[in-house]
Amino acid sequence: MTDQLDAAFAALSDPTRRDLVARLAIGDATVGELAAPYDMTIQAISKHLNVLAAAGLVTKRPQAQRRLVHLEADALRRLTDWVEHYAGLAEQRYSRLENVLASLAEAAPEEGNPS
């Protein structure tokens, strides 16, 4: 699982690949369709897609004479689950800290009022 996460996060470290993922979230597309808005060759886009595919984030499947690139939602869900797990742990830690600070504030004597 760690290797999959490492590969996925590494693949998503590039802004072009993140943009490709965002575009594929809307729907499947061919490499040519994905390459159209970029000022780079189809081969360059194919290399980006190969990195995403190696990370398990996209797959290519034939449809008639075309090969469609498909975003794998389960792979994104694994990333989201990982992030949410650690975000939850951080939130718990901050909540405990807030509780400690609140109890210290309640226990401290008021300023100007000696106890």
N, C-alpha and C positions, 0 to 999 in steps of 0.2 A: 504494500500500500504506500509506503514512504517513497519508493522509486516512482510510482505513478504520480504522486503529489509533486515530487521534485520536478519531474518532466513537465507536468502541466503548468506549474508556476513558472518554470523557465520559459516554456513556450509563450506564456502570456506576458512575459517581461518586455516583449517587443510591441510598440504601439500599432504597427501595421497588423500584427497577428490579433491583437485585441480588437481592432476595427473589423477584421475579417470575421471574428467570432460574433461581434455585434450585428454585422450584416447577415450572417447565417442564422442568427436568432429569429430573424424575420421570415426566413424560408430558405430552402435549398437553392443552390445556384451552380452554374458551371464555372470552371476556372476562368473562362473568357469573360463571363458576366461579372465575376468578382474582380477581375483585373481592370475592367473598363475605366473606373474612376481614378485609377492610380497612374502616376507618371513613372511606371516601371514595366518591364517586360512580363509577358505571361509566364516565362520561365522563373522569374524572380518571385512572382505570386505563387507559382507551383512549389517553389522551395519553402516558402512560408507555410503553405498548406501541408507539405510533407512533415514539417516540424510539428504542426498541430495534430496531424494524423499519428505520428510516432508517440505523441503524448496521450493519444486516445480521445482527443477532443473533437475530431472530425473523422468522418469516413467518406469514401467515394463509392458510389454505386451506379451501375449502368442503367440508363433509361433510354430506350430506343437507340439513337445514334449518339447520344450524349452521355457524359459521366457527370452526375450531380454530386456536389459536395454537401454533406449533411452534418449538422452540428449534433453531437452526442450529449443530450441533456443529462444523462446519468453521470457523465464525467464532470460536468459543471456542478451537479448536485453534490458529488464527493468533495469538491473544493469548497462549496458553500457550507457543507456540514463541518468541515475542518475549521473554517474561519468562525462559524457560529459557536463551535465548541469552545474555542479559546477566547472569543469575545464574551461568552457567558462566564468563563472563569475570571476574566478581568473585571467584569461587572460585579461579581460576587466579592472580589477583593476590594473594590472601591466601596461597595456597600458596607463591608465590615469596617473599613477605615472611617467612613462617615459616621457609623454607629459609635466607634471609639472616640472620635473627635466630639461628637454630640454629648457623650457621657462625661468626657473631660470638661467640656464647657459648663455642663450642669453642676459638676462637683466643684468647679473653681469658685472662690468667693468673688462677689461682685466688686468691681473696681471702686475704690473710695469707701467701701463698707468693710472695715476690718472684722474678721470673725473671731 
